[in-house]
């Protein structure tokens, strides 16, 4: 099987590419940046925001495209709403490649498409256009709509995966400034961390669970598309963890007393999300193995081994 991965230098892209290679498949990565983690993942440097030329002209034929490339900072999209247009443009160009080559696509969407929900867990049919609270969320909704339109008009198979706060190895602060890496960097140094809404509750998803779900989706979309094509599927743990609890888990793993301060939520954020995994379990036989109490310490150990000088490790 040959798989094109856009965003192949990112967190999910790198881990997914390695899993596919380990399973004996071919990977063709596309990213605007080189992969900083490994030379195992072949990456063609290409900025998909660039609208000149034919999309994917030299990607070759693939069995499936896993489209993960995006500007993923939610609050940044509030400050720079042009990022939302860029994300939509990227998806359009990927779909043009899929249309031309008749290749199925797996799209990395987000819990942000659900907006603020009053009850948990959240099932896939809770998506609503009026729920978008940031330009990032609006772009993801538009991307999903465009994928469905291409499927209807051009017969392209697809799966939409809605990720939730994915974290794990091959992550840092440079690309997306995610919350768990921020904690892993600052708390062991005794540096203060401001939590914008300590009781905000999210479904923090360890990378191995996210990759397992996507890998199962790839196998089915290629081998038995009638079972999964056209579906939107949540990937998560099905359990909520507050931002404060996540900080405490990192502090406990680091053996430190955290220095925390608290502030109100930032514009464009939602306050709670937990994934309903009924569809993932039914369609993919997906059973996450890393609740936050296991996954966050696991990631902290990886972070410590990579970024902490040997003499100062706890």
C-alpha positions as CSV (number, residue, x, y, z in Angstrom):
1,X,0.0,0.0,0.0
2,X,1.3,3.5,-0.9
3,X,0.1,6.3,1.4
4,X,0.5,10.1,0.8
5,X,0.6,12.0,4.1
6,X,0.3,15.8,4.1
7,X,1.7,17.4,7.2
8,X,4.2,14.5,7.4
9,X,6.6,16.4,9.6
10,X,4.1,17.0,12.4
11,X,3.1,15.1,15.4
12,X,0.5,12.8,14.0
13,X,2.1,12.7,10.5
14,X,5.5,11.5,11.8
15,X,4.1,8.8,14.1
16,X,1.7,7.6,11.5
17,X,4.4,7.4,8.8
18,X,6.6,5.4,11.1
19,X,3.8,3.0,11.9
20,X,3.1,2.5,8.2
21,X,6.7,2.0,7.3
22,X,7.0,-0.5,10.2
23,X,4.1,-2.4,8.7
24,X,5.8,-2.6,5.3
25,X,3.9,0.1,3.5
26,X,5.2,2.9,1.3
27,X,5.0,6.5,2.5
28,X,5.2,9.7,0.5
29,X,5.3,12.7,2.9
30,X,4.5,16.3,2.0
31,X,5.2,19.2,4.3
32,X,6.4,22.8,4.1
33,X,9.1,21.9,6.6
34,X,11.7,19.1,6.8
35,X,11.0,16.4,9.4
36,X,13.1,17.3,12.5
37,X,12.7,13.9,14.2
38,X,13.8,11.2,11.8
39,X,15.2,10.6,8.4
40,X,13.0,7.5,8.0
41,X,10.1,9.5,6.7
42,X,10.5,10.7,3.1
43,X,9.3,14.3,2.9
44,X,8.9,16.4,-0.2
45,X,9.1,20.1,0.8
46,X,6.0,21.7,-0.6
47,X,3.9,24.6,0.7
48,X,0.3,23.6,-0.1
49,X,-0.8,27.2,0.4
50,X,0.9,28.0,-2.9
51,X,-1.8,28.0,-5.5
52,X,0.4,28.0,-8.5
53,X,0.8,24.8,-10.5
54,X,-1.2,21.5,-10.5
55,X,-1.8,20.2,-7.0
56,X,0.2,17.0,-6.3
57,X,1.7,16.9,-9.9
58,X,4.6,14.8,-8.7
59,X,3.1,12.8,-5.9
60,X,2.5,9.8,-8.0
61,X,-0.4,7.3,-7.6
62,X,-1.4,6.4,-4.0
63,X,-3.9,4.1,-2.4
64,X,-5.0,6.8,0.0
65,X,-4.1,10.3,1.1
66,X,-4.0,11.1,4.8
67,X,-4.5,14.9,4.9
68,X,-3.1,16.4,8.1
69,X,-1.5,19.6,6.9
70,X,-3.0,22.7,8.6
71,X,-2.2,25.7,10.7
72,X,-3.5,24.2,14.0
73,X,-3.3,27.0,16.5
74,X,-6.8,27.9,17.4
75,X,-6.2,31.2,19.2
76,X,-3.8,32.2,16.5
77,X,-6.6,31.9,14.0
78,X,-8.5,34.6,16.0
79,X,-5.5,36.9,15.8
80,X,-4.7,36.0,12.2
81,X,-8.0,34.9,10.5
82,X,-6.2,34.5,7.2
83,X,-4.9,31.2,8.6
84,X,-8.5,29.8,8.2
85,X,-8.5,30.6,4.5
86,X,-5.0,29.0,4.1
87,X,-6.3,25.8,5.7
88,X,-9.3,25.7,3.3
89,X,-7.0,26.4,0.3
90,X,-4.7,23.5,1.4
91,X,-7.7,21.1,1.6
92,X,-9.0,22.2,-1.8
93,X,-5.6,21.5,-3.4
94,X,-5.4,18.1,-1.8
95,X,-8.9,17.2,-3.0
96,X,-8.0,18.3,-6.5
97,X,-5.2,15.7,-6.5
98,X,-7.7,13.2,-5.2
99,X,-10.2,14.1,-7.9
100,X,-7.6,13.8,-10.7
101,X,-6.3,10.5,-9.5
102,X,-9.5,9.1,-8.0
103,X,-7.8,8.6,-4.7
104,X,-9.6,8.2,-1.3
105,X,-8.8,10.7,1.4
106,X,-8.6,10.6,5.2
107,X,-9.0,14.0,6.7
108,X,-7.7,15.2,10.1
109,X,-10.5,17.3,11.5
110,X,-11.0,18.5,15.0
111,X,-13.2,18.6,18.1
112,X,-13.4,22.3,17.4
113,X,-16.1,21.6,14.8
114,X,-18.5,20.8,17.7
115,X,-18.3,24.2,19.3
116,X,-19.5,24.6,22.9
117,X,-21.6,21.6,23.9
118,X,-23.8,21.5,27.0
119,X,-23.6,17.7,27.5
120,X,-20.9,15.1,27.3
121,X,-19.8,12.9,25.7
122,X,-20.2,14.4,22.2
123,X,-21.3,12.3,19.3
124,X,-20.5,12.9,15.7
125,X,-24.0,14.2,14.8
126,X,-23.6,17.2,17.1
127,X,-21.6,19.2,14.5
128,X,-23.4,22.5,13.6
129,X,-22.3,25.4,11.6
130,X,-23.5,28.0,14.1
131,X,-21.3,26.4,16.7
132,X,-18.0,27.6,15.3
133,X,-16.3,29.8,17.9
134,X,-13.0,30.5,15.9
135,X,-11.9,30.9,12.3
136,X,-10.0,27.7,12.8
137,X,-13.2,25.8,13.7
138,X,-15.0,27.5,10.8
139,X,-12.3,26.3,8.3
140,X,-12.5,22.8,9.6
141,X,-16.3,22.8,9.1
142,X,-15.8,24.2,5.6
143,X,-13.1,21.5,4.9
144,X,-15.5,18.8,5.9
145,X,-18.3,20.2,3.7
146,X,-15.9,20.4,0.7
147,X,-14.8,16.8,1.2
148,X,-18.4,15.7,1.2
149,X,-19.1,17.7,-1.9
150,X,-16.2,16.1,-3.7
151,X,-17.4,12.7,-2.7
152,X,-20.9,13.4,-4.1
153,X,-19.7,15.0,-7.3
154,X,-16.6,12.9,-8.1
155,X,-17.0,9.6,-6.3
156,X,-14.1,10.1,-3.9
157,X,-14.1,7.8,-0.8
158,X,-13.3,9.5,2.5
159,X,-13.2,9.2,6.3
160,X,-13.2,12.3,8.5
161,X,-11.4,11.8,11.9
162,X,-12.1,14.4,14.6
163,X,-9.1,14.5,16.8
164,X,-9.0,15.8,20.4
165,X,-5.9,17.4,22.0
166,X,-3.4,14.8,20.6
167,X,-0.1,14.8,22.4
168,X,2.9,12.5,22.5
169,X,6.4,11.8,21.2
170,X,7.7,13.9,18.3
171,X,6.1,17.0,19.6
172,X,7.7,20.3,20.7
173,X,6.6,23.9,21.4
174,X,7.9,25.4,18.1
175,X,5.2,24.3,15.7
176,X,1.9,24.4,17.6
177,X,2.7,25.5,21.2
178,X,0.4,22.7,22.7
179,X,-0.5,22.6,26.3
180,X,1.0,19.3,27.4
181,X,4.5,20.1,25.9
182,X,4.3,23.5,27.6
183,X,3.8,21.9,30.9
184,X,6.6,19.4,30.4
185,X,9.0,22.2,29.6
186,X,8.1,24.7,32.3
187,X,7.0,22.8,35.4
188,X,10.2,20.8,36.0
189,X,12.2,24.1,35.8
190,X,10.1,25.7,38.4
191,X,8.7,28.2,35.9
192,X,5.1,29.4,36.4
193,X,2.3,28.4,34.1
194,X,-0.9,30.3,33.6
195,X,-3.9,28.2,33.0
196,X,-6.7,29.9,31.0
197,X,-9.7,28.2,32.6
198,X,-8.4,25.5,35.0
199,X,-11.7,23.6,34.9
200,X,-11.8,23.4,31.1
201,X,-12.2,19.7,30.4
202,X,-10.8,18.0,27.3
203,X,-10.3,14.5,25.9
204,X,-6.5,14.4,25.8
205,X,-5.5,11.7,23.3
206,X,-2.1,10.0,23.4
207,X,-0.5,9.7,20.0
208,X,-0.4,5.9,19.9
209,X,-4.2,5.8,20.3
210,X,-4.7,8.4,17.6
211,X,-2.4,6.6,15.2
212,X,-4.1,3.3,15.9
213,X,-7.4,4.7,15.0
214,X,-6.1,6.3,11.7
215,X,-4.3,3.1,10.8
216,X,-7.4,1.0,11.2
217,X,-9.3,3.6,9.1
218,X,-6.7,3.3,6.3
219,X,-6.9,-0.4,6.2
220,X,-10.7,-0.3,5.9
221,X,-10.9,2.6,3.5
222,X,-8.6,0.8,1.1
223,X,-9.7,-2.8,1.8
224,X,-13.4,-2.5,2.6
225,X,-14.5,1.0,1.7
226,X,-18.2,0.1,1.9
227,X,-17.8,-0.3,5.7
228,X,-16.4,3.2,6.4
229,X,-16.4,5.5,3.5
230,X,-18.5,8.7,4.1
231,X,-18.1,8.5,7.9
232,X,-17.0,11.1,10.4
233,X,-15.5,9.4,13.4
234,X,-14.3,10.7,16.8
235,X,-10.9,9.6,18.1
236,X,-10.1,10.2,21.8
237,X,-10.2,8.3,25.1
238,X,-13.8,9.0,26.0
239,X,-12.7,10.4,29.4
240,X,-12.4,14.1,30.3
241,X,-9.4,15.7,32.0
242,X,-9.3,19.2,33.3
243,X,-6.4,21.5,32.4
244,X,-5.6,21.6,36.2
245,X,-5.6,17.8,36.4
246,X,-3.2,17.6,33.4
247,X,-0.8,20.0,35.0
248,X,-0.9,18.0,38.2
249,X,-0.1,14.8,36.3
250,X,2.9,16.4,34.7
251,X,4.1,17.8,38.1
252,X,3.7,14.4,39.7
253,X,5.7,12.7,37.0
254,X,8.4,15.4,37.3
255,X,8.4,15.2,41.1
256,X,7.8,19.0,41.6
257,X,5.3,21.3,43.1
258,X,3.7,23.2,40.2
259,X,3.7,27.0,40.1
260,X,0.3,27.7,38.6
261,X,-1.8,30.8,38.1
262,X,-5.2,31.0,36.7
263,X,-7.0,33.3,34.2
264,X,-10.2,33.3,32.2
265,X,-10.6,31.5,28.9
266,X,-9.2,33.1,25.8
267,X,-11.4,34.2,22.8
268,X,-12.2,31.4,20.4
269,X,-11.9,28.6,23.0
270,X,-14.5,26.1,24.2
271,X,-14.8,24.9,27.8
272,X,-15.4,21.2,27.5
273,X,-15.3,18.2,25.2
274,X,-15.2,14.5,25.6
275,X,-15.5,12.2,22.6
276,X,-18.4,9.7,22.2
277,X,-16.5,6.7,20.9
278,X,-19.4,4.5,20.0
279,X,-18.9,4.8,16.3
280,X,-15.1,4.3,16.5
281,X,-15.6,1.1,18.5
282,X,-18.3,-0.2,16.2
283,X,-16.6,0.6,12.8
284,X,-12.9,0.4,13.7
285,X,-12.9,-1.9,16.8
286,X,-11.0,1.0,18.4
287,X,-10.2,0.8,22.1
288,X,-7.9,3.4,23.4
289,X,-5.1,2.2,25.7
290,X,-3.8,5.5,27.1
291,X,-6.1,7.4,29.5
292,X,-4.4,10.7,30.6
293,X,-3.2,9.1,33.9
294,X,-1.1,6.7,31.7
295,X,-0.4,8.8,28.6
296,X,0.7,12.1,30.2
297,X,3.5,10.5,32.3
298,X,4.5,8.4,29.3
299,X,5.0,11.6,27.3
300,X,6.8,13.3,30.1
301,X,9.3,10.5,30.2
302,X,9.9,10.8,26.5
303,X,10.2,14.6,26.8
304,X,12.7,14.4,29.7
305,X,14.8,11.9,27.8
306,X,14.9,14.1,24.7
307,X,15.2,17.6,26.2
308,X,16.7,17.4,29.6
309,X,20.5,17.3,30.1
310,X,21.6,13.9,31.5
311,X,23.0,15.4,34.7
312,X,19.8,17.3,35.6
313,X,17.3,14.5,35.0
314,X,15.1,13.5,38.0
